[in-house]
Amino acid sequence: MRRRFVAGAVAVLAASAGVGALAPSAGAAPTVGIRVDAGTSLGTVPSSGAGLNTGFGDGHMGDAKVTSLMKAAGVRQLRYPGGSGADDYHWKTHTSGDGSGWIPSNTDFDHFMATAKRVGAQPILTANYGSGTPQEAADWVKYANVDKGYGVKYWEIGNEVYGNGHYGDGKGWEIDKHADKSPTAYAKNLVAYAKAMKAVDPKVKIGAVLTTPGFWPDAEKAPGDTADWNNTVLSIAGGSIDFVIVHWYPGGKTTDDLLNTPSRIAGVRSALRSLIAKYTGSRAASVEIAVTENGAVGSPAQTSQAAALFAPDTYMTWFEQGATHVDWWNLHNGTDQAPTTVHGQTDYQDGGVLSAGTCAGGKCEPRRDTPFPTYWGIRSLTALVKPGDTMVKSSSGNSSVAVHAVRSSNGGLNVMLINKSPQNAAQVSLSYAGYTPAAGAVTTVSYAKGDTALTTTKRGTAAAQTLPPYSITTLQLKPAPGTAGAAKPTPAPTPTAPTPVVSASGTTGTRAQGEIGARVGRPTPSSTSGDLASTGVSNAVMYSALGGLLVIAAGGMLTLRGRRRRGLHGK
């Protein structure tokens, strides 16, 4: 199993020192006002829906129990063959590197596609850029779409290629055997990959790896560069790509920090859209944003309730901001870090949604394939959305309660409320525009701390709810008799100018993915936009913010595949 770690994955919010606890003070908490504008559309839920990373090192990804759990969670996309492992994986021989390492025989491409079919998920594949060639990628397209008729549409060219050592101390975490590791070289090679792959199947969509705006090494220039990674890559390859790729590991010093990070997504999206518009011209509107890795790694909570609350909030916020793919890291991951206690709950420091059954520090995870709270957080989305539903505008009067609302295809209105306080229940009052909900008790689907399943019951009304501490509650509303619910929602106005994304002092970028045994490096202390999270074979990652604001010892993952040793399963 491979554990893939945040290579800059920990975003230390500049304001983290000033972010107060989300829990209200003792005594009667004020009522939180929730407003739902069912007549203003934020777009439709993408067909890919919630996605997961799956890696060639995860020999259990195709198990009947595992595929059943993924299907039940509404997983609609699977990313393969892994994080950093993808840049040393040869699909034709099902080998990594020189081929001497053991890889499960049941995780080759055809087995993966059989898993995806059972789950009902579309694949998104990462072509080997680090040690592969355009011809190898083109041969994969031919095998997948011409010979086998799989119809694989989305293809990433490499994984976190900017982590190849071009920035920082020259070591990096991403395998890249090209003599020239600059963004210029990646862009030119990307054009060659796109040309070769589209010559086989013109319908495939090609994705370019970008740095996440506001996260290391965004805005960096190495010696000899005339521009940063994103501007360089898009200026050369903008005409050859169909989507851009970023990874989202916002991290945080505290659980409150983590739960506040979705508020930063709008700025990241705006910066990406500005770059896309600058370099793709009339095609800009059709160029998609794919968040092919997303997770809580780099924060104190990875399997406990805070991470479970973060999951649906971050998925929905990215969808509302126009992302077409959002994939959680990871299916199975594993850990070599001893568990911690977060708000009274054991956190196994594992980036997977299902237990890998690993042991560390004399303590073992639950039995393999036991769902962690993060699994239930993702599965909560099935009560809120289905692909093709219309997301509508909503707002909360207090950041301690997050809200997302969706008009379902049957005329109903679903409202997800996330109470971020670990100690206190939240009283909420809801008002609606463009929709008149039926009176009386409403159907709610909830997941609270300590639960081992989603709970469906009749509770409260459309106008007033009491949310348990640290919980996800989705109201499933029906229109009042004699009303049509809401007219067809109108699109929300498009911002006239992009929101700038400011790199916070001490902010680090996405986490480096790595395989067990993979070389990973750390940046030089002179990096100007924040220290890189170091990920090493030791499976211990230390994230340090500029000025010594923060030092976090983050747990590695034993999983077979995924991130930088992100998990043994990650490869």
C-alpha positions in Angstrom: 0.0 0.0 0.0 1.3 3.3 -0.7 0.9 6.3 1.3 0.8 9.5 -0.5 1.5 12.5 1.4 0.9 16.1 1.2 3.7 17.7 -0.5 2.8 21.0 0.6 -0.4 19.6 1.5 -0.9 21.3 4.7 -2.3 24.7 4.1 -1.6 26.6 7.2 -4.2 29.4 7.1 -2.5 32.7 7.6 -5.3 33.6 9.9 -5.3 30.3 11.7 -3.9 31.9 14.8 -7.0 34.1 14.9 -9.6 31.5 14.0 -11.7 31.0 17.1 -13.4 27.8 18.1 -16.6 27.1 16.2 -18.3 25.9 19.3 -20.6 28.6 20.9 -19.9 29.6 24.4 -21.8 28.0 27.3 -25.4 28.9 27.7 -28.2 29.2 25.2 -26.7 29.4 21.7 -28.2 32.0 19.3 -30.4 30.7 16.5 -28.6 30.5 13.2 -30.5 31.9 10.2 -30.4 29.8 7.0 -31.6 31.3 3.7 -32.3 29.1 0.7 -32.9 30.8 -2.7 -34.4 27.9 -4.7 -34.8 30.1 -7.7 -31.1 30.8 -8.2 -29.1 28.0 -9.8 -25.5 27.3 -9.1 -25.3 24.7 -11.9 -26.0 21.0 -12.1 -24.4 18.2 -10.2 -21.8 16.7 -12.5 -22.3 13.2 -13.8 -19.1 12.0 -12.1 -20.5 12.9 -8.7 -18.4 12.0 -5.8 -15.2 10.3 -6.8 -12.5 8.2 -5.0 -8.8 7.5 -5.6 -8.0 3.8 -6.2 -4.5 2.5 -6.7 -2.8 -0.4 -8.3 -1.4 -1.5 -4.9 -4.9 -2.0 -3.4 -5.6 -5.7 -3.8 -9.0 -5.3 -2.1 -10.5 -2.6 -4.3 -12.5 -5.2 -6.3 -13.8 -7.2 -3.3 -17.5 -7.6 -3.3 -17.9 -5.9 0.1 -15.8 -3.0 -1.0 -17.5 -2.4 -4.4 -20.9 -2.7 -2.6 -19.8 0.0 -0.1 -18.6 2.3 -2.9 -21.8 1.9 -4.8 -24.0 2.6 -1.7 -22.0 5.8 -1.1 -22.9 7.1 -4.6 -19.3 6.9 -5.9 -19.5 7.8 -9.6 -15.8 8.2 -10.5 -12.7 6.2 -9.7 -9.2 7.5 -10.3 -6.5 5.0 -11.3 -3.7 3.9 -11.1 -2.7 5.9 -8.1 -1.1 9.2 -7.0 2.6 9.4 -7.4 2.7 5.8 -8.3 1.1 6.6 -11.6 4.3 8.3 -12.7 6.2 5.0 -12.5 3.4 2.6 -13.5 3.5 0.7 -16.8 0.0 -0.3 -17.7 0.9 -2.9 -20.3 3.1 -5.0 -18.0 1.3 -4.0 -14.8 4.7 -3.2 -13.3 6.2 -0.2 -11.4 9.7 1.1 -11.9 12.1 -1.7 -12.9 9.3 -4.3 -12.2 11.1 -5.9 -9.3 8.5 -4.8 -6.7 5.5 -6.9 -5.8 2.1 -5.7 -7.1 -1.2 -7.5 -6.6 -2.1 -9.4 -9.8 -5.8 -8.4 -9.5 -5.3 -4.7 -9.8 -4.2 -4.4 -13.5 -6.2 -2.2 -15.8 -8.8 -4.7 -16.8 -9.5 -5.7 -13.2 -9.8 -2.0 -12.4 -12.3 -1.5 -15.2 -14.3 -4.4 -13.9 -14.4 -2.8 -10.5 -15.5 0.5 -12.0 -18.3 -1.2 -13.8 -19.6 -3.0 -10.7 -19.5 0.3 -8.8 -21.2 2.2 -11.6 -18.3 4.7 -11.8 -16.6 6.3 -14.7 -12.8 6.0 -14.8 -10.3 8.9 -14.8 -6.8 7.6 -15.7 -3.4 9.1 -15.0 -0.9 8.5 -17.8 2.7 7.8 -16.8 4.6 11.1 -17.4 7.4 10.5 -15.0 8.9 7.4 -16.6 6.6 6.9 -19.6 6.3 8.2 -23.1 3.6 9.7 -25.3 3.6 6.4 -27.2 2.9 4.3 -24.1 0.0 6.6 -23.3 -1.3 6.4 -26.9 -1.1 2.6 -26.7 -3.2 2.7 -23.5 -5.8 4.8 -25.2 -5.9 2.3 -28.1 -6.2 -0.7 -25.8 -8.9 1.0 -23.6 -11.1 2.6 -26.2 -10.4 0.8 -29.6 -9.5 -2.7 -28.6 -11.7 -3.1 -25.5 -14.3 -0.5 -26.1 -14.2 0.9 -22.5 -14.7 4.5 -23.7 -12.4 6.1 -21.1 -12.8 9.8 -21.6 -10.6 11.6 -19.1 -6.8 11.3 -19.0 -4.5 13.2 -16.8 -0.9 13.6 -18.0 1.1 12.9 -14.8 0.5 13.5 -11.2 1.8 16.5 -9.3 4.6 16.9 -11.8 5.6 20.2 -10.2 6.9 18.1 -7.3 9.7 16.7 -9.5 12.4 18.7 -7.7 12.4 21.7 -10.1 11.4 23.8 -7.1 12.8 23.7 -3.6 15.9 21.7 -2.9 15.9 19.8 -6.2 14.8 16.5 -4.8 11.0 16.6 -4.8 8.6 13.7 -4.3 7.4 13.0 -7.8 9.3 10.6 -10.2 10.3 12.5 -13.3 13.1 10.9 -15.4 13.2 13.7 -18.0 16.5 15.5 -18.0 14.6 18.8 -18.1 12.1 19.1 -15.3 11.0 22.7 -15.9 7.4 23.7 -16.6 8.4 24.5 -20.1 9.5 20.9 -20.7 6.3 19.5 -19.1 4.2 21.7 -21.3 5.9 20.7 -24.5 5.7 17.0 -23.6 2.1 17.5 -22.6 1.4 18.7 -26.2 3.1 15.6 -27.5 1.1 13.3 -25.3 -2.2 15.0 -26.3 -1.3 14.8 -30.0 -0.4 11.1 -29.8 -3.5 10.2 -27.7 -6.0 12.1 -29.7 -4.6 10.6 -32.9 -5.9 7.3 -31.6 -9.2 8.6 -30.2 -10.1 12.3 -30.9 -12.9 12.1 -28.2 -10.5 11.7 -25.2 -10.1 14.7 -22.9 -6.6 15.6 -21.8 -5.8 17.2 -18.5 -2.9 19.4 -17.5 -1.3 19.3 -14.0 -1.4 22.7 -12.3 -0.3 24.0 -9.0 -3.2 24.9 -6.7 -3.5 28.7 -6.5 -2.3 30.0 -3.1 -0.5 26.7 -2.3 3.2 25.9 -2.7 4.8 26.1 -5.3 2.2 28.4 -6.8 3.9 31.7 -8.1 7.4 30.2 -7.6 10.1 30.7 -10.3 13.1 28.5 -10.3 16.4 29.7 -11.8 16.1 30.1 -15.5 12.3 30.4 -15.5 10.6 33.4 -17.0 7.2 32.6 -15.3 5.6 30.3 -12.7 4.4 26.8 -13.4 0.7 27.6 -14.3 1.4 30.5 -16.6 4.2 28.6 -18.4 2.3 25.4 -18.8 -0.9 27.0 -20.1 0.9 29.5 -22.4 2.4 26.5 -24.3 -0.2 23.8 -23.9 -3.5 25.7 -23.5 -4.6 24.8 -27.0 -4.1 21.1 -26.4 -5.9 20.5 -23.2 -9.5 19.9 -22.1 -9.3 20.2 -18.4 -6.9 21.4 -15.7 -6.0 19.5 -12.5 -5.5 20.7 -9.0 -5.3 18.9 -5.7 -7.0 20.2 -2.6 -5.4 19.4 0.8 -6.1 22.6 2.8 -5.0 21.1 6.1 -5.1 23.3 9.1 -3.6 23.6 12.6 -6.9 22.8 14.2 -10.1 21.0 13.3 -11.8 24.5 13.2 -9.2 25.5 10.6 -10.0 22.5 8.5 -13.8 23.1 8.7 -13.3 26.7 7.6 -11.3 25.9 4.5 -14.2 25.4 2.0 -14.6 29.2 2.2 -11.3 29.5 0.3 -12.4 27.4 -2.7 -14.2 30.3 -4.5 -10.9 32.2 -4.7 -9.0 29.2 -6.0 -11.6 28.6 -8.7 -11.6 32.2 -9.7 -7.8 32.3 -10.1 -8.0 29.1 -12.2 -10.8 30.5 -14.4 -8.7 33.7 -14.9 -5.7 31.6 -16.1 -7.9 29.4 -18.3 -9.5 32.5 -19.9 -6.1 34.0 -20.5 -4.6 31.1 -22.4 -7.5 29.2 -24.0 -9.5 32.0 -25.5 -12.8 31.1 -27.0 -12.5 27.5 -25.6 -12.3 28.7 -22.0 -15.9 27.9 -21.1 -15.4 24.3 -22.1 -12.2 23.7 -20.2 -13.1 21.9 -17.0 -11.6 22.0 -13.5 -10.8 18.6 -12.0 -9.9 18.2 -8.3 -8.5 14.7 -8.6 -7.3 14.6 -5.1 -9.1 16.0 -2.1 -8.9 15.2 1.6 -8.1 16.1 5.2 -4.5 15.0 5.2 -2.4 17.6 6.9 -5.0 18.4 9.5 -5.4 16.9 13.0 -8.5 14.9 11.8 -8.3 12.3 9.1 -10.7 9.5 10.1 -12.7 11.2 12.9 -15.8 13.3 12.8 -14.3 16.6 11.7 -13.0 15.0 8.5 -16.4 13.5 8.0 -18.0 16.9 8.1 -15.3 18.4 5.9 -15.9 15.8 3.2 -19.5 16.7 1.9 -18.8 20.4 2.5 -15.7 20.4 0.3 -17.3 18.2 -2.4 -20.4 20.4 -2.6 -18.4 23.7 -2.5 -16.2 22.6 -5.4 -19.3 21.5 -7.4 -21.0 24.8 -6.7 -17.9 26.5 -8.0 -18.0 24.6 -11.2 -15.6 21.7 -10.7 -16.6 18.6 -12.7 -14.6 16.0 -10.9 -13.8 15.8 -7.2 -12.0 12.6 -6.0 -11.3 11.8 -2.3 -7.9 10.5 -1.3 -8.3 7.5 -0.7 -10.3 4.2 -0.8 -7.9 2.2 1.4 -4.8 3.9 2.6 -3.5 2.5 5.9 -1.2 4.2 8.3 2.1 3.8 10.2 1.2 6.5 12.7 -0.1 5.8 16.1 -3.8 6.9 16.5 -4.6 10.2 18.3 -7.7 11.4 20.1 -9.7 14.2 18.4 -12.6 15.6 20.4 -12.9 12.4 22.3 -12.8 10.2 19.3 -10.0 7.9 18.0 -8.5 9.2 14.8 -6.4 6.6 13.1 -4.4 9.1 10.9 -5.5 7.2 7.8 -6.4 9.0 4.6 -8.7 6.1 3.5 -12.4 6.0 3.8 -12.3 2.2 4.6 -10.0 0.7 7.2 -6.9 -1.0 5.8 -6.6 -3.0 9.1 -3.1 -1.8 9.7 -1.4 -1.4 13.1 1.0 1.3 14.4 2.3 2.3 17.8 1.0 -0.9 19.3 -2.6 -0.1 18.3 -4.6 -1.4 15.3 -7.3 0.0 13.1 -10.7 -1.6 13.1 -11.2 -4.7 10.9 -10.3 -4.2 7.3 -13.1 -2.5 5.2 -14.8 -1.0 8.3 -16.1 2.4 7.1 -14.5 5.3 8.8 -16.6 8.4 9.6 -15.2 10.0 6.4 -17.0 7.2 4.4 -20.3 8.2 6.0 -19.6 11.9 5.4 -19.3 11.1 1.7 -22.3 8.8 1.7 -24.3 11.6 3.3 -24.2 13.2 -0.2 -26.6 10.5 -1.5 -29.4 12.1 0.6 -28.7 15.4 -0.9 -27.8 15.0 -4.6 -28.0 12.9 -7.7 -26.1 13.7 -10.9 -28.1 16.2 -12.9 -29.8 17.8 -9.9 -29.7 21.6 -9.7 -27.6 23.2 -7.0 -29.2 26.4 -5.7 -28.0 29.3 -3.7 -28.1 29.1 0.1 -26.4 31.0 2.9 -25.8 30.7 6.6 -25.9 33.5 9.2 -23.0 31.9 11.1 -19.9 30.0 10.0 -20.6 27.4 12.6 -23.3 25.9 10.4 -22.6 25.2 6.7 -25.5 24.8 4.2 -25.9 23.4 0.7 -29.2 23.1 -1.2 -30.3 21.1 -4.2 -33.5 21.0 -6.4 -34.1 17.4 -7.1 -35.5 16.1 -10.4 -38.8 15.1 -8.7 -39.5 18.7 -7.7 -38.3 18.4 -4.1 -35.8 20.5 -2.4 -33.0 19.0 -0.3 -31.0 21.1 2.3 -27.9 19.8 3.9 -26.9 21.4 7.3 -23.5 20.8 8.9 -23.1 21.7 12.5 -19.4 22.2 13.1 -19.5 22.5 16.9 -18.1 19.4 18.6 -19.9 20.2 21.8 -23.2 22.1 21.2 -26.4 21.5 19.3 -27.3 24.2 16.9 -30.8 25.8 16.6 -31.5 26.9 13.0 -34.3 28.8 11.4 -34.8 28.4 7.7 -36.4 30.7 5.2 -37.0 30.1 1.5 -37.3 32.1 -1.7 -38.8 30.5 -4.9 -40.1 27.5 -3.0 -42.9 26.8 -0.6 -42.2 23.6 1.5 -45.0 21.5 2.8 -46.0 22.0 6.5 -45.4 19.5 9.2 -42.5 17.2 10.2 -39.9 16.7 7.5 -37.8 13.6 6.5 -34.2 14.1 7.6 -31.2 11.9 6.9 -28.4 12.5 9.5 -25.0 11.4 10.5 -23.8 12.3 14.0 -20.6 11.6 16.0 -20.4 8.0 17.0 -23.0 6.8 14.4 -22.2 3.8 12.3 -24.9 4.4 9.7 -27.1 7.2 8.3 -30.3 7.7 10.2 -33.6 8.5 8.4 -36.4 9.9 10.5 -39.1 12.6 10.7 -37.8 15.5 12.7 -38.5 19.2 13.0 -40.0 21.3 10.2 -38.9 23.0 7.1 -38.6 26.2 9.1 -36.9 25.0 12.3 -34.4 22.3 13.2 -32.1 21.3 16.0 -28.8 20.0 14.8 -26.8 17.6 17.0 -23.2 18.5 17.7 -20.7 17.7 15.0 -23.4 16.4 12.7 -24.7 16.3 9.1 -28.4 16.7 8.6 -30.2 16.7 5.3 -33.8 17.9 5.0 -35.8 16.3 2.2 -38.6 18.7 1.5 -41.7 18.4 -0.6 -43.6 21.3 -2.1 -46.7 22.5 -0.3 -50.0 21.3 -1.8 -51.2 23.5 -4.6 -47.7 24.9 -5.4 -45.3 23.8 -8.1 -42.4 24.1 -5.7 -40.2 26.5 -7.5 -39.9 27.8 -11.0 -36.9 26.7 -13.0 -33.9 28.2 -11.2 -32.1 31.0 -13.0 -28.3 31.0 -13.1 -26.5 33.0 -10.5 -24.7 36.1 -11.9 -21.2 35.5 -13.1 -18.6 37.5 -11.1 -17.2 40.3 -13.2 -13.7 40.0 -11.9 -11.8 37.1 -10.4 -11.3 37.0 -6.6 -7.6 37.2 -6.0 -6.0 34.4 -4.1 -3.4 35.5 -1.6 -0.8 33.0 -0.6 -0.8 33.1 3.2 2.4 33.2 5.0 3.2 29.6 5.9 0.8 28.1 3.4 2.0 24.9 1.9 0.8 23.3 -1.3 -0.8 20.0 -2.1 0.6 17.0 -0.5 3.1 15.0 -2.2 2.1 11.5 -3.1 4.5 8.8 -2.7 4.9 5.2 -2.8 6.4 3.2 -0.1 10.1 3.2 -0.9 9.7 6.2 -3.3 12.1 9.0 -3.0 10.6 12.1 -1.6 12.2 15.4 -0.8 11.6 18.7 0.9 12.1 22.2 -0.2 14.9 24.4 0.7 14.3 26.8 3.6 14.6 29.7 1.2 11.4 28.8 -0.6 9.5 32.1 -0.8 5.9 31.0 -0.8 5.9 28.6 2.1 7.7 25.5 3.3 7.0 22.3 1.4 5.6 19.5 3.5 8.2 16.9 3.7 7.2 13.4 2.9 9.7 10.7 3.5 10.0 7.0 3.4 10.0 7.1 7.1 6.2 7.7 6.8 6.4 10.7 9.1 5.6 14.0 7.6 6.4 17.3 9.2 4.7 20.4 8.1 6.3 23.6 9.1 4.9 27.0 8.4 7.0 30.1 7.8 8.2 31.8 10.9 7.6 28.7 13.0 3.9 29.4 13.2 3.1 25.7 13.0 4.6 22.3 13.2 2.4 19.3 12.6 3.5 15.7 12.8 1.2 14.1 10.3 0.6 10.4 10.1 1.6 8.6 7.0 -0.4 6.0 5.3 0.4 2.5 4.8 -2.1 1.9 2.2 -1.3 0.0 -0.8 -1.9 2.8 -3.1 -2.2 6.3 -3.0 -0.3 9.1 -1.9 3.2 9.3 -1.2 3.4 6.4 0.9 0.1 7.9 1.4 -1.2 4.6 2.0 -0.2 1.1 1.3 -3.0 0.8 -1.1 -2.2 3.8 -2.9 0.6 3.0 -5.2 
